[in-house]
């Protein structure tokens, strides 16, 4: 259970303990840059190199059709965070995250479920440097292991980025992503260039 789901009295007690302890400094709670502000990476002793899809620049491609993926965010960094009160999930996303991308035409539908040992949150953006480009996200449950689901029909074609994330700072988990990416007939597996050519 995360702090956001704890009773108010318990949260206050925890905060008092943290403030009173000299071991917890403001540096402990500092986080890497969020979406729209770059991708600063802290020097953490013992960390392996991050996975290639730690950033959107290296996002792995999801093809039209069935989706069945699994992995871990243990060695990723916190590169993206929509911020509290955002219109996509409503919650922060300060955990370690990885990125996937797909290119679709208008009318495509994605139905995916993200399950992770962390308190998961995930969302879809058109621009990883702009949190306002988020089109849909899910963070309904506030505890580790609860599956989150996105069911969304795209009204505009283009390339989209799916970010698998977690709520709490430095939180990571083993995860699975299952579902389908349904593309309009005739454009399954097409690149954005071929999609544009179809509609010219």
C-alpha positions as CSV (number, residue, x, y, z in Angstrom):
1,X,0.0,0.0,0.0
2,X,1.3,3.5,-0.9
3,X,1.2,6.6,1.2
4,X,-1.6,8.0,-0.9
5,X,-3.9,5.2,0.3
6,X,-3.0,5.4,4.0
7,X,-5.3,7.1,6.5
8,X,-4.5,10.8,7.2
9,X,-3.4,10.2,10.8
10,X,-1.0,7.5,9.7
11,X,0.5,9.7,7.0
12,X,1.0,12.6,9.4
13,X,2.8,10.2,11.8
14,X,5.1,8.9,9.1
15,X,5.9,12.5,7.9
16,X,6.8,13.5,11.5
17,X,9.2,10.5,11.8
18,X,10.8,11.3,8.5
19,X,11.4,15.0,9.4
20,X,12.8,14.0,12.8
21,X,15.3,11.5,11.4
22,X,18.6,12.9,10.3
23,X,19.0,10.1,7.8
24,X,16.3,11.4,5.6
25,X,17.4,14.6,3.8
26,X,15.9,16.5,1.0
27,X,18.5,14.8,-1.3
28,X,16.9,11.5,-0.5
29,X,13.6,12.6,-2.0
30,X,15.2,14.4,-5.1
31,X,14.1,12.9,-8.4
32,X,15.5,12.9,-11.9
33,X,14.1,15.3,-14.5
34,X,10.5,14.7,-15.5
35,X,8.9,14.7,-19.0
36,X,9.4,18.0,-20.6
37,X,12.6,18.9,-18.7
38,X,15.1,16.4,-20.1
39,X,16.5,13.2,-18.8
40,X,19.0,13.9,-16.0
41,X,20.5,10.7,-14.6
42,X,21.8,10.4,-11.0
43,X,25.1,8.7,-10.5
44,X,24.1,5.6,-8.5
45,X,26.8,3.2,-7.4
46,X,26.2,-0.3,-8.4
47,X,23.5,0.5,-11.0
48,X,23.8,-1.4,-14.3
49,X,23.4,0.4,-17.6
50,X,19.7,1.2,-18.2
51,X,17.8,-0.8,-20.8
52,X,17.7,0.6,-24.4
53,X,14.1,1.6,-24.0
54,X,14.7,3.6,-20.8
55,X,14.0,6.7,-23.0
56,X,11.6,7.3,-25.8
57,X,14.5,7.7,-28.2
58,X,15.1,3.9,-27.8
59,X,11.5,2.8,-27.4
60,X,10.8,-0.7,-28.5
61,X,8.2,-1.0,-31.3
62,X,4.8,-2.6,-30.7
63,X,3.2,-4.0,-33.9
64,X,-0.5,-4.3,-34.6
65,X,-2.0,-7.4,-33.3
66,X,-1.7,-9.4,-30.0
67,X,0.5,-7.9,-27.3
68,X,2.3,-10.2,-24.9
69,X,5.4,-8.6,-23.3
70,X,7.2,-8.9,-20.0
71,X,10.2,-7.4,-18.3
72,X,11.5,-5.4,-15.3
73,X,12.1,-1.7,-14.7
74,X,14.8,-2.4,-12.1
75,X,17.7,-0.9,-14.0
76,X,15.7,1.9,-15.7
77,X,15.5,5.5,-14.4
78,X,12.7,7.9,-13.6
79,X,12.6,9.8,-16.9
80,X,8.9,10.6,-17.1
81,X,6.3,11.8,-14.6
82,X,2.9,13.4,-15.5
83,X,2.7,15.1,-12.2
84,X,-0.1,15.1,-9.6
85,X,-3.5,16.1,-10.8
86,X,-2.8,15.4,-14.5
87,X,-5.8,14.6,-16.7
88,X,-4.6,11.2,-17.8
89,X,-4.1,9.3,-14.5
90,X,-4.5,12.0,-11.8
91,X,-1.4,10.7,-10.0
92,X,2.3,11.2,-10.0
93,X,4.6,8.6,-11.7
94,X,7.9,8.9,-9.9
95,X,9.1,5.3,-10.3
96,X,11.5,3.8,-12.8
97,X,10.0,3.6,-16.3
98,X,10.5,2.1,-19.8
99,X,9.0,3.2,-23.2
100,X,7.3,1.5,-26.1
101,X,6.1,3.0,-29.3
102,X,3.6,2.2,-32.1
103,X,2.3,3.9,-35.2
104,X,-1.3,3.8,-36.1
105,X,-4.0,5.4,-38.3
106,X,-7.1,7.0,-36.9
107,X,-9.6,4.4,-35.8
108,X,-7.0,2.0,-34.3
109,X,-7.9,0.6,-30.8
110,X,-5.6,-0.4,-28.0
111,X,-6.7,-2.7,-25.2
112,X,-3.9,-3.5,-22.8
113,X,-3.5,-4.6,-19.2
114,X,-0.3,-3.7,-17.3
115,X,0.5,-5.9,-14.3
116,X,3.5,-5.2,-12.1
117,X,4.9,-6.1,-8.7
118,X,5.1,-2.3,-8.2
119,X,2.2,0.2,-7.7
120,X,1.8,0.5,-11.4
121,X,0.8,3.4,-13.6
122,X,1.0,3.6,-17.4
123,X,0.0,6.1,-20.0
124,X,0.3,7.0,-23.7
125,X,1.8,10.2,-25.1
126,X,2.5,11.7,-28.5
127,X,5.5,13.7,-27.3
128,X,7.7,12.4,-24.4
129,X,8.9,15.9,-23.8
130,X,5.4,17.3,-23.2
131,X,3.2,15.9,-20.4
132,X,0.3,17.7,-22.0
133,X,0.5,15.4,-25.0
134,X,-0.8,12.4,-22.9
135,X,-4.0,11.1,-24.5
136,X,-4.9,8.3,-22.0
137,X,-3.6,6.6,-18.9
138,X,-4.5,4.3,-16.0
139,X,-3.8,4.3,-12.3
140,X,-6.9,3.2,-10.6
141,X,-5.5,1.1,-7.8
142,X,-3.0,2.2,-5.1
143,X,-1.2,-1.0,-4.2
144,X,1.4,-3.3,-5.8
145,X,0.3,-6.1,-8.1
146,X,-3.0,-4.5,-9.1
147,X,-3.5,-4.7,-12.8
148,X,-4.2,-1.4,-14.7
149,X,-6.0,-1.4,-18.0
150,X,-6.2,1.0,-20.9
151,X,-9.0,0.8,-23.6
152,X,-8.7,3.6,-26.1
153,X,-9.7,4.4,-29.7
154,X,-7.3,6.7,-31.5
155,X,-9.0,9.7,-33.2
156,X,-5.8,10.8,-34.9
157,X,-3.1,8.8,-36.6
158,X,0.6,9.1,-35.7
159,X,3.3,7.7,-33.5
160,X,2.4,7.2,-29.9
161,X,4.6,6.3,-26.8
162,X,3.4,3.9,-24.1
163,X,5.2,4.5,-20.8
164,X,5.2,1.7,-18.2
165,X,5.8,3.4,-14.9
166,X,5.2,3.3,-11.1
167,X,3.8,5.7,-8.5
168,X,6.4,6.0,-5.8
169,X,10.0,7.4,-6.0
170,X,12.6,4.8,-7.1
171,X,9.9,2.2,-7.3
172,X,10.4,-0.7,-9.8
173,X,8.8,-4.0,-10.5
174,X,8.6,-7.1,-12.7
175,X,5.8,-6.6,-15.2
176,X,3.7,-8.0,-17.9
177,X,1.8,-6.2,-20.7
178,X,-1.0,-8.1,-22.5
179,X,-3.7,-7.2,-24.9
180,X,-4.2,-6.1,-28.5
181,X,-3.5,-3.2,-30.8
182,X,-6.2,-3.3,-33.4
183,X,-5.4,-1.4,-36.5
184,X,-7.9,-0.4,-39.3
185,X,-8.0,-3.0,-42.2
186,X,-5.2,-2.5,-44.7
187,X,-2.8,-0.8,-42.4
188,X,-1.8,-3.5,-40.0
189,X,2.0,-3.4,-39.4
190,X,2.4,-0.4,-41.7
191,X,4.8,2.3,-41.0
192,X,3.7,5.9,-40.6
193,X,5.1,6.7,-44.1
194,X,2.9,4.0,-45.7
195,X,-0.1,5.0,-43.7
196,X,0.2,8.6,-45.0
197,X,0.6,7.3,-48.5
198,X,-2.7,5.3,-48.2
199,X,-4.6,8.5,-47.4
200,X,-3.1,10.8,-50.0
